[in-house]
């Protein structure tokens, strides 16, 4: 029962570098999403997907790209990392009706 | 976007005490959710509420969907050390595609 798997768990980037945060789910959920968590601000939605080939922007999409080529995978790309993107990133998948399952998070520091 | 307010922001209680926290919004929603985040982990769903006035329990936790559909309450009875964490309320803004989270209530339980 893997659920939602995120890799890596920790990452340090230099300003201007790019990287991809991986997310995979084995529950055959149609809905997947990416959130960032900053102190005192809860979780804010970056991008989401309602199925393979379909993505849309959330509340804070700038600086991030996503694609959804399969039901299982929903990678998040940082194109030109900036210190403001230092955060904890969570991927979630959902079958609907609020029943979202979260990964363990990726702690990203941009220096 | 939608905004949820949670109170209190943080609380320190003695083991064995009961806890109450709430979540409010300026808009009406049809689904209210309560998640808990343990340190270093992703949020985990505690209770989902789908009907105004609904009262739902999950062990020592009880949550209510406010009759106005603009608020929700979470109560924890007889707190124990493992109740420590951040409690988030959330609403399902788009039929499972878009969850909006409150800023969280941080709970500390003193032995």
Interface residues (C-beta under 8 A of the other chain):
Chain A: X4 X31 X33 X35 X40 X41 X42 X43 X44 X45 X48 X50 X56 X58 X59 X90 X92 X94 X95 X96 X97 X98 X99 X100 X101 X102 X103 X104 X105
Chain B: X1 X4 X9 X31 X33 X40 X41 X42 X43 X44 X45 X48 X50 X88 X90 X92 X95 X96 X97 X98 X99 X100 X101 X102 X103 X104
